[in-house]
Amino acid sequence: MYEDFLDDRQRPKQFYFRKKCRPVVQLTKGGEFVKEWKSAREAQSYGYIAGCITDTCRGRLKSHAGFLWVYKDDYEELEVKGVNC
């Protein structure tokens, strides 16, 4: 039994922590499209804070760094409905 546990522990960590990147869309406070990012992590490499971006996408914050941030799939839903962000 202990040997089975060790075998599981030796698997690559990516097996356990595989996450999908969720694209995000950056908008002005007026709702105009600025840029689409592959993920909040990609935007972080340009000086934004990934945690604040995801908090904005989830509605916990109103904006980050003077921009609105939404998940791409939510943005596309709003476009289809014709709602101005």
Stockholm file with secondary structure:
# STOCKHOLM 1.0

chainA/1-85         MYEDFLDDRQRPKQFYFRKKCRPVVQLTKGGEFVKEWKSAREAQSYGYIAGCITDTCRGRLKSHAGFLWVYKDDYEELEVKGVNC
#=GR chainA/1-85 SS CHHHHHHHHTSCHHHHSCCCCCCEEEECTTSCEEEEESCHHHHHTTTCCHHHHHHHHTTSSSCBTTBEEEEHHHHHHHHHHTCCC
#=GC SS_cons        CHHHHHHHHTSCHHHHSCCCCCCEEEECTTSCEEEEESCHHHHHTTTCCHHHHHHHHTTSSSCBTTBEEEEHHHHHHHHHHTCCC
//
